[in-house]
Structure formats: structure tokens, C-alpha cells
Amino acid sequence: MLKLKHLVIYLSFIVGLLLLILPLPDWVWHYRPDWLALILIYWSMALPKYVGLWTALIIGLLADSLLGTLLGQHSLALVIITYLNLNLYQRIRVLSLVQQSVYVFGLLLINQIIVFWMDGVMGLTIPVQAVFVAPFIGALLWPFVFIILRDIRRKAMLN
């Protein structure tokens, strides 16, 4: 049953979806951080009982629908990184934010490679440097995302 206080989690994903479809210039589009992946990594690390593989699948399908990409493209990538995160979250939670950023870079790179590969299968051309730049920007933003979502989680008293 959906509790009212868990609405905060879903609202954060809605913000992530809005950031995903935010209109940007063409040259910036491929270098933007994957906000949904960052939010999903945080929530699956902080509250693994509530945010798991099913959440990643549904959020990925919503992202595919909003972006008009191959159905399941983002779902596959998000499910894989969520699976990895759910297996390692207890070890990662105790690390400093800088160390977590390196871990998040790895997860975002895996996510980006899967999306890049599926775009290549579909015949779309994407700059190769975007595969590394977008996860790097996401890793730089991780401490801010972590602190903001942690404060929101504490104020909503989510355990």
C-alpha cells in the first residue's frame, strides 16, 4: 500500500523525468547527466526496500515513452545499474562522497554504454565522447544530488 510519505520518492522521479525532457541545445543534449539514473541510484541505496528493480523498470519505460526511444532501452540500462547498486549499496553507503562519486561514475558509464550500444543498433549516431562526458558530469553532480535527496528524505522522515 502506498504511504503518503513515500510520495516524496515518486515526486523526485517526476522531477527527474521533467529534467530528462528539458529542452536543451543540440550540442548539449548528449552531454547532459542522466538525472533519472542519479535519482534511482540514490533511492535504491538509501531505501532498497522501497526502490528496486521494478521501480527501475517502470521509470525506464516512462523515460522511453517520453523520449520516443526504443521501448526498453532505458529500462534495461536502469535495471542493470539498479541490480548492481542493490548488491553493493551496504559497502558504498559508508564511503565518502568523493569515493561514492567514483562508484556512481562507474554505474553511469555502464548505463551510458548500454544506451549508446542500443542507439548504435538502431542506426543513430552519437558522439563517442558523450559516452564518457555525461557520466563524468553526473559523477561531479553526485554530491549535490546526494545531499539534496538526503535532506528531503530526512524531512519526510523516510526510513
Secondary structure in CASP SS format (residue, H / E / C, confidence):
PFRMAT SS
TARGET T0000
AUTHOR 0000-0000-0000
METHOD secondary structure of the structure
MODEL  1
M C 1.00
L C 1.00
K C 1.00
L H 1.00
K H 1.00
H H 1.00
L H 1.00
V H 1.00
I H 1.00
Y H 1.00
L H 1.00
S H 1.00
F H 1.00
I H 1.00
V H 1.00
G H 1.00
L H 1.00
L H 1.00
L H 1.00
L H 1.00
I C 1.00
L C 1.00
P C 1.00
L C 1.00
P C 1.00
D H 1.00
W H 1.00
V H 1.00
W H 1.00
H C 1.00
Y C 1.00
R C 1.00
P C 1.00
D C 1.00
W H 1.00
L H 1.00
A H 1.00
L H 1.00
I H 1.00
L H 1.00
I H 1.00
Y H 1.00
W H 1.00
S H 1.00
M H 1.00
A H 1.00
L C 1.00
P C 1.00
K C 1.00
Y C 1.00
V C 1.00
G C 1.00
L H 1.00
W H 1.00
T H 1.00
A H 1.00
L H 1.00
I H 1.00
I H 1.00
G H 1.00
L H 1.00
L H 1.00
A H 1.00
D H 1.00
S H 1.00
L H 1.00
L H 1.00
G C 1.00
T C 1.00
L C 1.00
L C 1.00
G C 1.00
Q H 1.00
H H 1.00
S H 1.00
L H 1.00
A H 1.00
L H 1.00
V H 1.00
I H 1.00
I H 1.00
T H 1.00
Y H 1.00
L H 1.00
N H 1.00
L H 1.00
N H 1.00
L H 1.00
Y H 1.00
Q H 1.00
R H 1.00
I H 1.00
R C 1.00
V C 1.00
L C 1.00
S C 1.00
L H 1.00
V H 1.00
Q H 1.00
Q H 1.00
S H 1.00
V H 1.00
Y H 1.00
V H 1.00
F H 1.00
G H 1.00
L H 1.00
L H 1.00
L H 1.00
I H 1.00
N H 1.00
Q H 1.00
I H 1.00
I H 1.00
V H 1.00
F H 1.00
W H 1.00
M H 1.00
D H 1.00
G H 1.00
V H 1.00
M C 1.00
G C 1.00
L C 1.00
T C 1.00
I C 1.00
P C 1.00
V C 1.00
Q C 1.00
A H 1.00
V H 1.00
F H 1.00
V H 1.00
A H 1.00
P H 1.00
F H 1.00
I H 1.00
G H 1.00
A H 1.00
L H 1.00
L H 1.00
W H 1.00
P H 1.00
F H 1.00
V H 1.00
F H 1.00
I H 1.00
I H 1.00
L H 1.00
R H 1.00
D H 1.00
I H 1.00
R H 1.00
R H 1.00
K H 1.00
A C 1.00
M C 1.00
L C 1.00
N C 1.00
END
